[in-house]
Amino acid sequence: MGNKLVYKVVFQNQGNIYELYARDVSQSNMYAFIEVGEIIFGERSKVVVDPTDEKLKAEFSGVKRTFIPMHSVVRIDQVEKEGQNKIHSGEGGGKVSPFPLPGKPPM
């Protein structure tokens, strides 16, 4: 069972678009959440430091599994190999549009 699967998870969080690579993605036992585990951080080169990757490492340090609300998930892809984790500004001009949420129900 040599190669483990790799997933690219794209989701919205606090106005930003996150792209994470992980080895374990599944539906959570908690209703309406996606469970993401074994987040992969690149160890490509210690000479070149990517500030985005460092920010994500700090944000997810000590996290075994993260639970993402389904409505925040933009896309999940099974990919051949991991890439660079990223955070994009969710402000206009991006390739990803927020999923429209229903308005507040009348009282």
KOLGU-4560 file (N, C-alpha, C; in nm, 3 decimals, padded with zeros to 5 digits):
<recs>
<n_xx: 00.085 n_yy: -00.119 n_zz: 00.000 ca_xx: 00.000 ca_yy: 00.000 ca_zz: 00.000 c_xx: 00.088 c_yy: 00.124 c_zz: 00.000 mol: A seq: 1 type: MET>
<n_xx: 00.178 n_yy: 00.135 n_zz: -00.094 ca_xx: 00.282 ca_yy: 00.237 ca_zz: -00.099 c_xx: 00.232 c_yy: 00.380 c_zz: -00.091 mol: A seq: 2 type: GLY>
<n_xx: 00.165 n_yy: 00.429 n_zz: -00.193 ca_xx: 00.125 ca_yy: 00.570 ca_zz: -00.199 c_xx: -00.010 c_yy: 00.591 c_zz: -00.133 mol: A seq: 3 type: ASN>
<n_xx: -00.014 n_yy: 00.692 n_zz: -00.045 ca_xx: -00.141 ca_yy: 00.731 ca_zz: 00.014 c_xx: -00.205 c_yy: 00.837 c_zz: -00.074 mol: A seq: 4 type: LYS>
<n_xx: -00.336 n_yy: 00.844 n_zz: -00.070 ca_xx: -00.408 ca_yy: 00.944 ca_zz: -00.148 c_xx: -00.379 c_yy: 01.084 c_zz: -00.096 mol: A seq: 5 type: LEU>
<n_xx: -00.386 n_yy: 01.180 n_zz: -00.187 ca_xx: -00.367 ca_yy: 01.321 ca_zz: -00.152 c_xx: -00.488 c_yy: 01.398 c_zz: -00.202 mol: A seq: 6 type: VAL>
<n_xx: -00.540 n_yy: 01.486 n_zz: -00.116 ca_xx: -00.657 ca_yy: 01.568 ca_zz: -00.150 c_xx: -00.620 c_yy: 01.715 c_zz: -00.140 mol: A seq: 7 type: TYR>
<n_xx: -00.674 n_yy: 01.793 n_zz: -00.232 ca_xx: -00.664 ca_yy: 01.939 ca_zz: -00.226 c_xx: -00.801 c_yy: 01.989 c_zz: -00.182 mol: A seq: 8 type: LYS>
<n_xx: -00.805 n_yy: 02.057 n_zz: -00.068 ca_xx: -00.929 ca_yy: 02.107 ca_zz: -00.011 c_xx: -00.928 c_yy: 02.260 c_zz: -00.020 mol: A seq: 9 type: VAL>
<n_xx: -01.029 n_yy: 02.315 n_zz: -00.088 ca_xx: -01.041 ca_yy: 02.460 ca_zz: -00.103 c_xx: -01.165 c_yy: 02.503 c_zz: -00.026 mol: A seq: 10 type: VAL>
<n_xx: -01.147 n_yy: 02.598 n_zz: 00.068 ca_xx: -01.260 ca_yy: 02.643 ca_zz: 00.149 c_xx: -01.243 c_yy: 02.789 c_zz: 00.187 mol: A seq: 11 type: PHE>
<n_xx: -01.355 n_yy: 02.849 n_zz: 00.229 ca_xx: -01.355 ca_yy: 02.988 ca_zz: 00.273 c_xx: -01.346 c_yy: 02.994 c_zz: 00.425 mol: A seq: 12 type: GLN>
<n_xx: -01.268 n_yy: 03.091 n_zz: 00.473 ca_xx: -01.257 ca_yy: 03.111 ca_zz: 00.617 c_xx: -01.225 c_yy: 03.257 c_zz: 00.643 mol: A seq: 13 type: ASN>
<n_xx: -01.313 n_yy: 03.327 n_zz: 00.713 ca_xx: -01.295 ca_yy: 03.466 ca_zz: 00.753 c_xx: -01.254 c_yy: 03.555 c_zz: 00.635 mol: A seq: 14 type: GLN>
<n_xx: -01.325 n_yy: 03.543 n_zz: 00.524 ca_xx: -01.302 ca_yy: 03.629 ca_zz: 00.409 c_xx: -01.186 c_yy: 03.588 c_zz: 00.320 mol: A seq: 15 type: GLY>
<n_xx: -01.118 n_yy: 03.479 n_zz: 00.353 ca_xx: -01.007 ca_yy: 03.430 ca_zz: 00.272 c_xx: -01.039 c_yy: 03.294 c_zz: 00.213 mol: A seq: 16 type: ASN>
<n_xx: -00.970 n_yy: 03.259 n_zz: 00.107 ca_xx: -00.982 ca_yy: 03.127 ca_zz: 00.045 c_xx: -00.856 c_yy: 03.048 c_zz: 00.081 mol: A seq: 17 type: ILE>
<n_xx: -00.875 n_yy: 02.935 n_zz: 00.146 ca_xx: -00.765 ca_yy: 02.848 ca_zz: 00.186 c_xx: -00.755 c_yy: 02.731 c_zz: 00.089 mol: A seq: 18 type: TYR>
<n_xx: -00.632 n_yy: 02.692 n_zz: 00.053 ca_xx: -00.605 ca_yy: 02.572 ca_zz: -00.023 c_xx: -00.512 c_yy: 02.487 c_zz: 00.062 mol: A seq: 19 type: GLU>
<n_xx: -00.562 n_yy: 02.374 n_zz: 00.108 ca_xx: -00.481 ca_yy: 02.284 ca_zz: 00.190 c_xx: -00.468 c_yy: 02.149 c_zz: 00.122 mol: A seq: 20 type: LEU>
<n_xx: -00.355 n_yy: 02.086 n_zz: 00.140 ca_xx: -00.334 ca_yy: 01.950 ca_zz: 00.092 c_xx: -00.333 c_yy: 01.858 c_zz: 00.214 mol: A seq: 21 type: TYR>
<n_xx: -00.407 n_yy: 01.748 n_zz: 00.203 ca_xx: -00.421 ca_yy: 01.657 ca_zz: 00.316 c_xx: -00.431 c_yy: 01.514 c_zz: 00.266 mol: A seq: 22 type: ALA>
<n_xx: -00.404 n_yy: 01.421 n_zz: 00.355 ca_xx: -00.409 ca_yy: 01.278 ca_zz: 00.321 c_xx: -00.542 c_yy: 01.214 c_zz: 00.361 mol: A seq: 23 type: ARG>
<n_xx: -00.619 n_yy: 01.281 n_zz: 00.446 ca_xx: -00.743 ca_yy: 01.221 ca_zz: 00.494 c_xx: -00.855 c_yy: 01.325 c_zz: 00.492 mol: A seq: 24 type: ASP>
<n_xx: -00.958 n_yy: 01.298 n_zz: 00.412 ca_xx: -01.075 ca_yy: 01.386 ca_zz: 00.404 c_xx: -01.199 c_yy: 01.297 c_zz: 00.408 mol: A seq: 25 type: VAL>
<n_xx: -01.293 n_yy: 01.331 n_zz: 00.496 ca_xx: -01.415 ca_yy: 01.250 ca_zz: 00.505 c_xx: -01.528 c_yy: 01.335 c_zz: 00.563 mol: A seq: 26 type: SER>
<n_xx: -01.649 n_yy: 01.280 n_zz: 00.552 ca_xx: -01.763 ca_yy: 01.344 ca_zz: 00.615 c_xx: -01.752 c_yy: 01.321 c_zz: 00.764 mol: A seq: 27 type: GLN>
<n_xx: -01.772 n_yy: 01.424 n_zz: 00.840 ca_xx: -01.758 ca_yy: 01.416 ca_zz: 00.985 c_xx: -01.882 c_yy: 01.355 c_zz: 01.050 mol: A seq: 28 type: SER>
<n_xx: -01.865 n_yy: 01.304 n_zz: 01.171 ca_xx: -01.979 ca_yy: 01.260 ca_zz: 01.250 c_xx: -02.059 c_yy: 01.379 c_zz: 01.300 mol: A seq: 29 type: ASN>
<n_xx: -01.994 n_yy: 01.496 n_zz: 01.304 ca_xx: -02.065 ca_yy: 01.618 ca_zz: 01.339 c_xx: -02.142 c_yy: 01.663 c_zz: 01.216 mol: A seq: 30 type: MET>
<n_xx: -02.270 n_yy: 01.681 n_zz: 01.231 ca_xx: -02.358 ca_yy: 01.715 ca_zz: 01.119 c_xx: -02.307 c_yy: 01.837 c_zz: 01.043 mol: A seq: 31 type: TYR>
<n_xx: -02.300 n_yy: 01.827 n_zz: 00.911 ca_xx: -02.267 ca_yy: 01.936 ca_zz: 00.818 c_xx: -02.123 c_yy: 01.982 c_zz: 00.824 mol: A seq: 32 type: ALA>
<n_xx: -02.032 n_yy: 01.895 n_zz: 00.863 ca_xx: -01.890 ca_yy: 01.929 ca_zz: 00.865 c_xx: -01.810 c_yy: 01.826 c_zz: 00.784 mol: A seq: 33 type: PHE>
<n_xx: -01.702 n_yy: 01.873 n_zz: 00.722 ca_xx: -01.605 ca_yy: 01.788 ca_zz: 00.655 c_xx: -01.485 c_yy: 01.777 c_zz: 00.748 mol: A seq: 34 type: ILE>
<n_xx: -01.434 n_yy: 01.657 n_zz: 00.766 ca_xx: -01.321 ca_yy: 01.631 ca_zz: 00.854 c_xx: -01.195 c_yy: 01.618 c_zz: 00.769 mol: A seq: 35 type: GLU>
<n_xx: -01.092 n_yy: 01.698 n_zz: 00.800 ca_xx: -00.967 ca_yy: 01.697 ca_zz: 00.727 c_xx: -00.854 c_yy: 01.665 c_zz: 00.824 mol: A seq: 36 type: VAL>
<n_xx: -00.777 n_yy: 01.561 n_zz: 00.792 ca_xx: -00.666 ca_yy: 01.520 ca_zz: 00.877 c_xx: -00.539 c_yy: 01.500 c_zz: 00.797 mol: A seq: 37 type: GLY>
<n_xx: -00.429 n_yy: 01.491 n_zz: 00.867 ca_xx: -00.297 ca_yy: 01.473 ca_zz: 00.807 c_xx: -00.268 c_yy: 01.580 c_zz: 00.702 mol: A seq: 38 type: GLU>
<n_xx: -00.277 n_yy: 01.706 n_zz: 00.745 ca_xx: -00.247 ca_yy: 01.818 ca_zz: 00.655 c_xx: -00.099 c_yy: 01.810 c_zz: 00.618 mol: A seq: 39 type: ILE>
<n_xx: -00.070 n_yy: 01.828 n_zz: 00.489 ca_xx: 00.066 ca_yy: 01.814 ca_zz: 00.437 c_xx: 00.128 c_yy: 01.953 c_zz: 00.423 mol: A seq: 40 type: ILE>
<n_xx: 00.243 n_yy: 01.971 n_zz: 00.485 ca_xx: 00.318 ca_yy: 02.095 ca_zz: 00.470 c_xx: 00.446 c_yy: 02.064 c_zz: 00.396 mol: A seq: 41 type: PHE>
<n_xx: 00.477 n_yy: 02.145 n_zz: 00.295 ca_xx: 00.595 ca_yy: 02.122 ca_zz: 00.211 c_xx: 00.724 c_yy: 02.137 c_zz: 00.288 mol: A seq: 42 type: GLY>
<n_xx: 00.812 n_yy: 02.043 n_zz: 00.266 ca_xx: 00.946 ca_yy: 02.049 ca_zz: 00.324 c_xx: 01.048 c_yy: 02.060 c_zz: 00.211 mol: A seq: 43 type: GLU>
<n_xx: 01.009 n_yy: 02.133 n_zz: 00.105 ca_xx: 01.090 ca_yy: 02.139 ca_zz: -00.016 c_xx: 01.230 c_yy: 02.195 c_zz: 00.007 mol: A seq: 44 type: ARG>
<n_xx: 01.236 n_yy: 02.311 n_zz: 00.067 ca_xx: 01.365 ca_yy: 02.377 ca_zz: 00.083 c_xx: 01.361 c_yy: 02.463 c_zz: 00.209 mol: A seq: 45 type: SER>
<n_xx: 01.465 n_yy: 02.455 n_zz: 00.287 ca_xx: 01.474 ca_yy: 02.538 ca_zz: 00.407 c_xx: 01.531 c_yy: 02.675 c_zz: 00.373 mol: A seq: 46 type: LYS>
<n_xx: 01.587 n_yy: 02.691 n_zz: 00.252 ca_xx: 01.647 ca_yy: 02.818 ca_zz: 00.213 c_xx: 01.538 c_yy: 02.919 c_zz: 00.175 mol: A seq: 47 type: VAL>
<n_xx: 01.441 n_yy: 02.875 n_zz: 00.094 ca_xx: 01.333 ca_yy: 02.964 ca_zz: 00.052 c_xx: 01.215 c_yy: 02.943 c_zz: 00.146 mol: A seq: 48 type: VAL>
<n_xx: 01.172 n_yy: 03.050 n_zz: 00.212 ca_xx: 01.062 ca_yy: 03.041 ca_zz: 00.308 c_xx: 00.942 c_yy: 03.113 c_zz: 00.249 mol: A seq: 49 type: VAL>
<n_xx: 00.831 n_yy: 03.040 n_zz: 00.237 ca_xx: 00.706 ca_yy: 03.100 ca_zz: 00.187 c_xx: 00.627 c_yy: 03.150 c_zz: 00.307 mol: A seq: 50 type: ASP>
<n_xx: 00.601 n_yy: 03.281 n_zz: 00.317 ca_xx: 00.530 ca_yy: 03.334 ca_zz: 00.434 c_xx: 00.389 c_yy: 03.276 c_zz: 00.450 mol: A seq: 51 type: PRO>
<n_xx: 00.320 n_yy: 03.247 n_zz: 00.338 ca_xx: 00.187 ca_yy: 03.189 ca_zz: 00.346 c_xx: 00.192 c_yy: 03.051 c_zz: 00.409 mol: A seq: 52 type: THR>
<n_xx: 00.288 n_yy: 02.969 n_zz: 00.364 ca_xx: 00.302 ca_yy: 02.834 ca_zz: 00.418 c_xx: 00.338 c_yy: 02.841 c_zz: 00.567 mol: A seq: 53 type: ASP>
<n_xx: 00.424 n_yy: 02.934 n_zz: 00.604 ca_xx: 00.462 ca_yy: 02.951 ca_zz: 00.745 c_xx: 00.341 c_yy: 02.993 c_zz: 00.829 mol: A seq: 54 type: GLU>
<n_xx: 00.257 n_yy: 03.082 n_zz: 00.774 ca_xx: 00.137 ca_yy: 03.126 ca_zz: 00.845 c_xx: 00.042 c_yy: 03.008 c_zz: 00.867 mol: A seq: 55 type: LYS>
<n_xx: 00.026 n_yy: 02.924 n_zz: 00.763 ca_xx: -00.061 ca_yy: 02.807 ca_zz: 00.775 c_xx: -00.003 c_yy: 02.706 c_zz: 00.874 mol: A seq: 56 type: LEU>
<n_xx: 00.128 n_yy: 02.686 n_zz: 00.871 ca_xx: 00.192 ca_yy: 02.595 ca_zz: 00.967 c_xx: 00.164 c_yy: 02.642 c_zz: 01.110 mol: A seq: 57 type: LYS>
<n_xx: 00.175 n_yy: 02.772 n_zz: 01.132 ca_xx: 00.150 ca_yy: 02.827 ca_zz: 01.266 c_xx: 00.002 c_yy: 02.811 c_zz: 01.303 mol: A seq: 58 type: ALA>
<n_xx: -00.087 n_yy: 02.839 n_zz: 01.209 ca_xx: -00.231 ca_yy: 02.830 ca_zz: 01.236 c_xx: -00.274 c_yy: 02.687 c_zz: 01.267 mol: A seq: 59 type: GLU>
<n_xx: -00.214 n_yy: 02.590 n_zz: 01.198 ca_xx: -00.255 ca_yy: 02.450 ca_zz: 01.214 c_xx: -00.156 c_yy: 02.367 c_zz: 01.295 mol: A seq: 60 type: PHE>
<n_xx: -00.060 n_yy: 02.431 n_zz: 01.363 ca_xx: 00.034 ca_yy: 02.354 ca_zz: 01.444 c_xx: -00.040 c_yy: 02.289 c_zz: 01.561 mol: A seq: 61 type: SER>
<n_xx: -00.014 n_yy: 02.165 n_zz: 01.583 ca_xx: -00.080 ca_yy: 02.091 ca_zz: 01.690 c_xx: -00.220 c_yy: 02.043 c_zz: 01.656 mol: A seq: 62 type: GLY>
<n_xx: -00.268 n_yy: 02.070 n_zz: 01.535 ca_xx: -00.402 ca_yy: 02.028 ca_zz: 01.494 c_xx: -00.393 c_yy: 01.890 c_zz: 01.429 mol: A seq: 63 type: VAL>
<n_xx: -00.461 n_yy: 01.793 n_zz: 01.488 ca_xx: -00.464 ca_yy: 01.658 ca_zz: 01.429 c_xx: -00.568 c_yy: 01.649 c_zz: 01.320 mol: A seq: 64 type: LYS>
<n_xx: -00.685 n_yy: 01.708 n_zz: 01.345 ca_xx: -00.795 ca_yy: 01.707 ca_zz: 01.249 c_xx: -00.862 c_yy: 01.843 c_zz: 01.258 mol: A seq: 65 type: ARG>
<n_xx: -00.906 n_yy: 01.894 n_zz: 01.144 ca_xx: -00.983 ca_yy: 02.018 ca_zz: 01.145 c_xx: -01.120 c_yy: 01.987 c_zz: 01.084 mol: A seq: 66 type: THR>
<n_xx: -01.220 n_yy: 02.056 n_zz: 01.132 ca_xx: -01.357 ca_yy: 02.033 ca_zz: 01.088 c_xx: -01.405 c_yy: 02.160 c_zz: 01.018 mol: A seq: 67 type: PHE>
<n_xx: -01.439 n_yy: 02.147 n_zz: 00.891 ca_xx: -01.477 ca_yy: 02.261 ca_zz: 00.808 c_xx: -01.626 c_yy: 02.250 c_zz: 00.777 mol: A seq: 68 type: ILE>
<n_xx: -01.703 n_yy: 02.357 n_zz: 00.802 ca_xx: -01.846 ca_yy: 02.353 ca_zz: 00.769 c_xx: -01.865 c_yy: 02.327 c_zz: 00.619 mol: A seq: 69 type: PRO>
<n_xx: -01.960 n_yy: 02.240 n_zz: 00.586 ca_xx: -01.983 ca_yy: 02.205 ca_zz: 00.445 c_xx: -02.009 c_yy: 02.327 c_zz: 00.359 mol: A seq: 70 type: MET>
<n_xx: -02.082 n_yy: 02.425 n_zz: 00.412 ca_xx: -02.115 ca_yy: 02.543 ca_zz: 00.332 c_xx: -01.992 c_yy: 02.629 c_zz: 00.301 mol: A seq: 71 type: HIS>
<n_xx: -01.880 n_yy: 02.606 n_zz: 00.371 ca_xx: -01.757 ca_yy: 02.680 ca_zz: 00.345 c_xx: -01.669 c_yy: 02.614 c_zz: 00.240 mol: A seq: 72 type: SER>
<n_xx: -01.695 n_yy: 02.486 n_zz: 00.213 ca_xx: -01.612 ca_yy: 02.411 ca_zz: 00.118 c_xx: -01.647 c_yy: 02.454 c_zz: -00.025 mol: A seq: 73 type: VAL>
<n_xx: -01.545 n_yy: 02.492 n_zz: -00.099 ca_xx: -01.563 ca_yy: 02.530 ca_zz: -00.238 c_xx: -01.543 c_yy: 02.408 c_zz: -00.327 mol: A seq: 74 type: VAL>
<n_xx: -01.439 n_yy: 02.327 n_zz: -00.292 ca_xx: -01.405 ca_yy: 02.215 ca_zz: -00.379 c_xx: -01.309 c_yy: 02.121 c_zz: -00.306 mol: A seq: 75 type: ARG>
<n_xx: -01.321 n_yy: 01.992 n_zz: -00.336 ca_xx: -01.226 ca_yy: 01.892 ca_zz: -00.287 c_xx: -01.185 c_yy: 01.808 c_zz: -00.407 mol: A seq: 76 type: ILE>
<n_xx: -01.055 n_yy: 01.801 n_zz: -00.434 ca_xx: -01.002 ca_yy: 01.724 ca_zz: -00.546 c_xx: -00.905 c_yy: 01.618 c_zz: -00.494 mol: A seq: 77 type: ASP>
<n_xx: -00.913 n_yy: 01.497 n_zz: -00.551 ca_xx: -00.808 ca_yy: 01.398 ca_zz: -00.528 c_xx: -00.701 c_yy: 01.426 c_zz: -00.632 mol: A seq: 78 type: GLN>
<n_xx: -00.578 n_yy: 01.449 n_zz: -00.589 ca_xx: -00.471 ca_yy: 01.488 ca_zz: -00.680 c_xx: -00.358 c_yy: 01.385 c_zz: -00.678 mol: A seq: 79 type: VAL>
<n_xx: -00.270 n_yy: 01.394 n_zz: -00.777 ca_xx: -00.159 ca_yy: 01.299 ca_zz: -00.789 c_xx: -00.053 c_yy: 01.321 c_zz: -00.682 mol: A seq: 80 type: GLU>
<n_xx: -00.023 n_yy: 01.450 n_zz: -00.654 ca_xx: 00.078 ca_yy: 01.481 ca_zz: -00.552 c_xx: 00.044 c_yy: 01.612 c_zz: -00.484 mol: A seq: 81 type: LYS>
<n_xx: 00.103 n_yy: 01.633 n_zz: -00.368 ca_xx: 00.072 ca_yy: 01.755 ca_zz: -00.294 c_xx: 00.134 c_yy: 01.876 c_zz: -00.362 mol: A seq: 82 type: GLU>
<n_xx: 00.075 n_yy: 01.991 n_zz: -00.334 ca_xx: 00.125 ca_yy: 02.118 ca_zz: -00.385 c_xx: 00.150 c_yy: 02.211 c_zz: -00.268 mol: A seq: 83 type: GLY>
<n_xx: 00.156 n_yy: 02.338 n_zz: -00.297 ca_xx: 00.182 ca_yy: 02.439 ca_zz: -00.196 c_xx: 00.051 c_yy: 02.484 c_zz: -00.131 mol: A seq: 84 type: GLN>
<n_xx: 00.043 n_yy: 02.478 n_zz: 00.001 ca_xx: -00.073 ca_yy: 02.532 ca_zz: 00.072 c_xx: -00.075 c_yy: 02.683 c_zz: 00.054 mol: A seq: 85 type: ASN>
<n_xx: -00.196 n_yy: 02.740 n_zz: 00.040 ca_xx: -00.206 ca_yy: 02.883 ca_zz: 00.011 c_xx: -00.325 c_yy: 02.945 c_zz: 00.084 mol: A seq: 86 type: LYS>
<n_xx: -00.316 n_yy: 03.076 n_zz: 00.101 ca_xx: -00.430 ca_yy: 03.157 ca_zz: 00.145 c_xx: -00.443 c_yy: 03.270 c_zz: 00.043 mol: A seq: 87 type: ILE>
<n_xx: -00.562 n_yy: 03.284 n_zz: -00.014 ca_xx: -00.591 ca_yy: 03.392 ca_zz: -00.109 c_xx: -00.690 c_yy: 03.487 c_zz: -00.044 mol: A seq: 88 type: HIS>
<n_xx: -00.678 n_yy: 03.613 n_zz: -00.076 ca_xx: -00.777 ca_yy: 03.709 ca_zz: -00.029 c_xx: -00.910 c_yy: 03.679 c_zz: -00.096 mol: A seq: 89 type: SER>
<n_xx: -01.016 n_yy: 03.679 n_zz: -00.020 ca_xx: -01.149 ca_yy: 03.653 ca_zz: -00.073 c_xx: -01.210 c_yy: 03.776 c_zz: -00.137 mol: A seq: 90 type: GLY>
<n_xx: -01.139 n_yy: 03.888 n_zz: -00.132 ca_xx: -01.188 ca_yy: 04.013 ca_zz: -00.192 c_xx: -01.188 c_yy: 03.999 c_zz: -00.344 mol: A seq: 91 type: GLU>
<n_xx: -01.278 n_yy: 04.065 n_zz: -00.412 ca_xx: -01.297 ca_yy: 04.058 ca_zz: -00.557 c_xx: -01.174 c_yy: 04.027 c_zz: -00.640 mol: A seq: 92 type: GLY>
<n_xx: -01.197 n_yy: 03.986 n_zz: -00.763 ca_xx: -01.088 ca_yy: 03.960 ca_zz: -00.855 c_xx: -01.039 c_yy: 03.817 c_zz: -00.853 mol: A seq: 93 type: GLY>
<n_xx: -01.086 n_yy: 03.738 n_zz: -00.759 ca_xx: -01.042 ca_yy: 03.600 ca_zz: -00.750 c_xx: -01.119 c_yy: 03.510 c_zz: -00.844 mol: A seq: 94 type: GLY>
<n_xx: -01.077 n_yy: 03.386 n_zz: -00.853 ca_xx: -01.143 ca_yy: 03.289 ca_zz: -00.938 c_xx: -01.259 c_yy: 03.220 c_zz: -00.867 mol: A seq: 95 type: LYS>
<n_xx: -01.267 n_yy: 03.235 n_zz: -00.736 ca_xx: -01.366 ca_yy: 03.165 ca_zz: -00.657 c_xx: -01.469 c_yy: 03.264 c_zz: -00.605 mol: A seq: 96 type: VAL>
<n_xx: -01.596 n_yy: 03.235 n_zz: -00.627 ca_xx: -01.704 ca_yy: 03.319 ca_zz: -00.576 c_xx: -01.769 c_yy: 03.251 c_zz: -00.457 mol: A seq: 97 type: SER>
<n_xx: -01.812 n_yy: 03.326 n_zz: -00.358 ca_xx: -01.878 ca_yy: 03.263 ca_zz: -00.244 c_xx: -02.011 c_yy: 03.201 c_zz: -00.285 mol: A seq: 98 type: PRO>
<n_xx: -02.043 n_yy: 03.090 n_zz: -00.224 ca_xx: -02.170 ca_yy: 03.025 ca_zz: -00.249 c_xx: -02.279 c_yy: 03.109 c_zz: -00.184 mol: A seq: 99 type: PHE>
<n_xx: -02.386 n_yy: 03.142 n_zz: -00.259 ca_xx: -02.490 ca_yy: 03.226 ca_zz: -00.200 c_xx: -02.561 c_yy: 03.153 c_zz: -00.087 mol: A seq: 100 type: PRO>
<n_xx: -02.573 n_yy: 03.220 n_zz: 00.025 ca_xx: -02.643 ca_yy: 03.162 ca_zz: 00.139 c_xx: -02.784 c_yy: 03.217 c_zz: 00.145 mol: A seq: 101 type: LEU>
<n_xx: -02.879 n_yy: 03.137 n_zz: 00.192 ca_xx: -03.018 ca_yy: 03.187 ca_zz: 00.200 c_xx: -03.026 c_yy: 03.301 c_zz: 00.301 mol: A seq: 102 type: PRO>
<n_xx: -03.122 n_yy: 03.388 n_zz: 00.275 ca_xx: -03.143 ca_yy: 03.501 ca_zz: 00.366 c_xx: -03.202 c_yy: 03.455 c_zz: 00.499 mol: A seq: 103 type: GLY>
<n_xx: -03.213 n_yy: 03.546 n_zz: 00.590 ca_xx: -03.269 ca_yy: 03.517 ca_zz: 00.721 c_xx: -03.417 c_yy: 03.484 c_zz: 00.707 mol: A seq: 104 type: LYS>
<n_xx: -03.463 n_yy: 03.373 n_zz: 00.765 ca_xx: -03.604 ca_yy: 03.339 ca_zz: 00.752 c_xx: -03.691 c_yy: 03.439 c_zz: 00.826 mol: A seq: 105 type: PRO>
<n_xx: -03.813 n_yy: 03.463 n_zz: 00.773 ca_xx: -03.904 ca_yy: 03.558 ca_zz: 00.839 c_xx: -03.948 c_yy: 03.503 c_zz: 00.976 mol: A seq: 106 type: PRO>
<n_xx: -03.973 n_yy: 03.594 n_zz: 01.069 ca_xx: -04.013 ca_yy: 03.552 ca_zz: 01.203 c_xx: -04.159 c_yy: 03.537 c_zz: 01.214 mol: A seq: 107 type: MET>
</recs>
